């Protein structure tokens, strides 16, 4: 994925192919801040972690030599004639060439090839965010398939220039047109109109555009429907819920897409750690807690286990829950540190092997719902059945979840099964296709109604 940063006049002009026809230092600062800043507090760019800026050769040439390369970022220059060494040789002196030898890369190709390079193992550990910064032909490629399907944000500064002398333009395609490629862009943020201190009192404003996320709208619409129309239900927690029965959401996993909600923070590290814990067949929640993932702490507490009659379990031993059923279905459970090698049915292994040998099989599913083992579990499984399906080299997954906490659990579950599908696709030589999430009792806890209403406004 990548983002795009551009400054335009009111007609969409970005320049004449050689220079920018305005001087707004505040926009230059905005550009530098956006393309340089890393996630986290006080994290400074270094070769070990930084952003990348992708530009055409003319854009590179338009940067004054003393400012090349743009500091704190990997500068990726698209050129059919120049090599990385040519670009380094163009720097003013040998000291600067040596200093920035790892900050410049030439790509013989377009934006698509640059994105492929930056997604390779040589770069993914050190590159946080990729920004397309022009010029005109590179911007145009960014707005066309396949690149546009990886474009996650457009940072646009609009300059109210006194007169337009531009011959190169940047215009976001109107939704519904062929050029829009099925994407509808919507404004996420916009600043007030500002006045530059450039001496000419040039007016300008910043805005951020993002693709309309119809998949997240499924989730938000379902939450809204539950709050408006849900049945009042009582539950084991004593809190009470608003609930409906039977719903479904679909999420594309194609083109490296991962359905993380944007209106609510999803604990991604927790998603990854828990899923790997499941896949290892583990049941001891302290292993998660020791890594700062505390989602199972309450259900693994001494008091909770005792309330379930599991007095013989060590604290944080959850019994034969998810991962145990995935990898040892039917095995007799004693305690978390027993050796279960070769015991029970390894459902995950069976699915992977079937995907490799008979991808059209209709029996590629696993379940965590084992009625005979339910009394031995700290908590019966909520997400309990997943079936896999292959079409045109793509792997899709349908998840059935019996109990669906829309405020807290479901965003986490969406991300978890999306990641599981991606991992199994990679292990079997397939491409990720789609996650179909089928929900049984979909509910909002009564004490989550207000926070969910706030989320719906975002």
N, C-alpha and C positions, 0 to 999 in steps of 0.2 A: 504494500500500500504506500501511497505517497500523498503529499499535499502540494498546492500550487500557490505561489505568491506573485501578485501582479499589481501594478499601478496603471490606471487608465484615466483618460479625460472623460468628459461627459458623453462623448460619442463612442467610447470604447477604444480610442487611440492609445497606443503604447509607445510610439516613436516613429522615426523615419527609417529604421533599419540600421542606423549608425549611432544615434544618441537619444537621450530622453529630453524632451522639449520643456522641461520645467525643473526647478530646483526647490525641493521641499525637504529640508533636512530632517524634519520630524518623520517623514515617510522612510527615509534612509535608516533612521534609528529603529523604526518599527520593523523594517525588513531585517535588520541585523538581529534584533531581539528575537523575532519569531524563528528565524532559521538557525540561530545559535543555541537558544535555551534548551536545556535538557530537563527531563522530569526529575522531581525530587528537589529538596531544599539545598541551595548552595552547591549544586553539582556543577563543576567546571569541565568544559570540553577538554578532551585529551585524545591521543590516537587510540586509546583503549575504549573510549566511549564518546561519540560525537554524532552530529547530524551530517547528512550529505546534501549538497546542492548540485542539481543537474542543469546544465546550460548548453546552449549552442555555441559554436565557435565565435560568431559575431558578438554574442553577449560577453564572452570571455575577452575578446578584443576591446570591447567598450569599457572594461574596467581599467582605470589608470594603472600602469605597470607597478607603481609603488604599492598598490593595494592588492596585487595578485600574490598568491591566491587569497580568497576571502578567508580570514583567519578563523580558527576554531571549528572549521568545517572541512569535510572531504569535498574537494572541488572536482566534479565529474564533467568533462568537456566532450561534447559530441562532435566528431570530425571525421571525415572520410580520408583526410590527407595527413593530419598531424598525429604524432605519437605522443606518449607521455613524456618521452625525452625531449621532443621538440618543444613542448610546453614548458618544461623545466629550463631548457636552454634560453627561453625567452625572458626569464627572470633577470633582474638587473645585475646581480653579482653571484659569485660562487658560494658565498656564505648563505645567501638566501636560498640558492638551489639546494644546498645540503640540508638546510633547516626544514624545507618543505617537500623533501623528496617523497614523503609518504602522505602528502596532502593533495596531490594532483593525480588524476587518472584520466586518460583519453580513451574514449569508446568509439570504435569504428562502426557506427550504426546510429539508430535513433533512440528515443526515450524508452521504447520497449526493451531494447537490448541493454540499456543502462540499468533499468529496473531488474532485469534478469541477473545482471552481474551483481548488483547490490543485494539480491536475495540469495546469493550463493554462500556456501559455508565460509568462504574467505572473508566475507564482509558482515554477515548478520550478527556476529558477536559484538562488533564494535560500532555498528551504525544503528542509531535509535530511530530517527525519522528522516525520510527523504523528501526534499523540496524541489519542485520544478520551478526555475526562476527565469525561463525564457530562452531565446526570443520567440518571435511570432510563429515560426514553423514548429518549434518544440511545444509551445502552448497549444497549437492546433492539434498536434498528435496526442497531447494529454486529454483532449476533449473527444477523441475518437476511440472506438473499440480497437484493441483490447484494453488500452491504458485507462480509459475513462472508468472502467469497472473497478479499477484499483484506486481511483482518486477519492480521497476521503474528506477533503476540505479545500476550499478556495479562499485565500486571504486576499481581499481586493481593497485597494485604496483608490478612491475616486477623487481626482483633482479637478477643481473648477478652473480650468485654464482660461486665460483671457481670449485666446484664439487657438484653433487647432491647426497644427502643421504636421499631423501624423499621416503616414501612409501605411502603417502596419496596425492592425486592430486585434483586440481580444473581446469576443462576445460570447457569453454563456448561451448555448442553444436553448430555445424556448421549448418547454415541455410539450410532448405530443408530436413534435416534428421528428423527421427521420434522423436529423443531426443530433437530437437529444439522446439517441440510443436507449430509449426507455427510462431515462433518468430524469427526475424532477428535482431541480435545485431549489432549496429554500434557505432563507436568511436565518442564521442562528443568533448572530449578534450584529449590532450596528452602533457606531458611536454617534455622538452629536456632531454637528458641523463645527469644525475647528478652523482656526486662523493661524497660518504659518508665520513664524518670526523671520521670514526670508527677506523682509524689506518690501515685498510686493503685496503683503497681506493676502496671500493665496488661500482660498478656502479649500478644505478637503475633509473627507471622512473615511473611517475604516469600517469594513464589514467582513463577516465570515459567512460563507455559504457552505452548506452541507447537502448531500443527497437526501432526499426524503426517504425516511426509513419505514417503508410500509410493513416490514416484518416486525419491527418494534411496535408499530401501531396495532398489530394484532394483539400483542400482550396488553397494551394500554387500554384498548377497547374492551378486552375481556375483564380487566380489573374494574373499569367503569361500569360495565354491565352487572358485575357481581354486586358492586356497592349499591347500584340503583334497583336491581331486581332480585337480588339473592334472598334465599330462604334463611330465616333465623334458625341456627342449629346450636345445640349444646355439644360440648366435646370434653375429652378427658382432662384438658388443662383447666377447665372451669371458666375460661375467658369468653367463650362463645364466638361463633363465626356467622358471616353471611356467605351463603354457599349456593352453587348451581351444580348440576350433574351433567357431565358430558360436554367436552369442548375439544377443539383441536387447533394447533398452530403449526405452521411450516416455515422452516428456515433453510435458506440456501447455504451450502458449504463450499460452493464452487469458487474458483479463482482466489483461493486462500482466504475466504471469508470465514469469520468466526462470530457467531451471534452473541456478542456481549452487549447488554443493555447500556444505553447512554444516559437514560433518565435516572439511573440508580447505579451506585457503585457496586461492582461485582468483585468479590475477593478472589482475583484470578490465581494468585499463588495458592490459596486454599483449595480452589478447584483442582489445580494440578496435583498438589500433594495428596488430596483425598483420593483422586482417581488412581494414582499410582499405588496408593495403599490398598485400594480395592483390587487392582490387577495383580498385586502380590499375594492376594488371598489373606491379608492380615486382618486382625480383629482387635488388636491392642491399641486403644486410642491414645495412650501416653506417647506413642511414637509420633503422632500428629501434634499433640500438645507440646512436646519438646521442640518442635519446629515452629512454634508460634501459631499453630492452627488449632483453635479451641472449639470448633463446632460440635465436637462430641463430648466435651467436658461434663456437661450437666447429665447427659444420659449414661455416662460412665462413672458418675460419682457413687460413693459407697451408699449414700442414702437412696439414690434412685435404683441401684441394683437390688438393694434389700427390699425395696417396695415391690419389685417384680419377683421376689422370691429367689433371687439368684445370689444367695448369701455365700455360696462356696466360691464364687468368682473373685479373683483379685480385682481391686479397684481399677477401673478403666478397661477391664476385659468385657467386651460387648457381646461375647458369645458368637454363634454362627451366623453373623449378619452378612451383608452384601458380598464382600469379597470372598468370604468362605464359601458361600453358595455358588459364586461364579466359578471358583476353581476346584471345589471339593463337594459338589452337591451330593447329598445323601450320606456323607461320612458322619460317623458319630463324633460329636464335639465333647471335649473334656475341658481344656483350658487353652489360653492363647499361645503358649510356648511349646505345645506338643508338636511332634513331627507328623504331619499329615501327607507326606509325600506318597503319591500313588493311591491315595484314598479318595473315594467318591468320583464324581464325573467332573472333568475339567471342561466346562462349557465354553470358555473362551478359546482354548486350544482347538476344540472341535470345530468352532465356527471359522477360525483362521484356516484350518486345514481344508474345510469344505469350500471356502471361498477360493482357494487355490485350485481345487480339483473339480468342483462342480458348482460354479457360481450361480447357476439357475435353480439350485435346490430351494425348496419352499420351507425347509425345516431349520433354517439358520436363525435360531433364537436362543436366548438364555433367560433364565428366571431366577430371581432371588427369593421368590415366594415358595417356601417349603413348609407346608402345614405342620408336618411332624416336628419341625425344628423351631417353630414360632415360640413355644413356651421357654425355650433356652436362649432367646434373643433379648437383648436389652430393649430393643425397639423393633417391631415388625417393619419390613421394608416399605417405603412409600413408592419409590420408583422400582417397579418389580419385574418388568418384562421388556425386552428389546428384541426386535426382529430385524434382520438385514436383508437387503435386496440389491441386486446388481443389474444395471442397464447401461449399455453403451460404454462400458468401462468405468462406470461411476458406482460408488457404494453409497447407499442410503440406509438410514436407520429409522425405524418407528419405535418410539418409546411409549409404553403405557405406564401411567402413574396413578395410583389409586387415590392418594391424598396429596393435595397440591396447595401448599401455602404460597399464595400469589405474591405476598409482600416480601417474604424472605427467601423461601426455598426454591421457587420456580426459576427465578433468574439464574441461580446457581446450578440447578439441574439442567437447564438449557445449555449452559456453557460446558458442563461436564460431559453430557452425551454427545455434544458436537465434537469435543476434543477426542472422546473415545472413538467416534466414527472416523475422524481424521487419522488417528493412530492405527486403527485396524486397516484402513485403506492403504496407508503407507506400508504396513507389514505384508500386504497381499498384492502389491503392485497395481492398485486401483486408484482412481481419483475420487475425492470426496464429492458426494452428490447433494443429498438433502437430509435434514433431520425433521421428522414428523413427530410432533409431541401430542399425544392423546391424553387428555386429563379426565379423571373420574370425578371425584369430589373436589371441585376447584373452589377455594374459599379465601376470604379475607378475614383475619381475626378482628374482632370488634375494636381492639386497641390499636389496630393498624389502619383503620379507616382514614383518620386524619392525615397521617404521613402519606398514604397512597393518594389521597386527594391532592396533596402538595405535589407529588410526583407527576400526576396527570397534567399539572399546569406547566411543566418544564418543556 
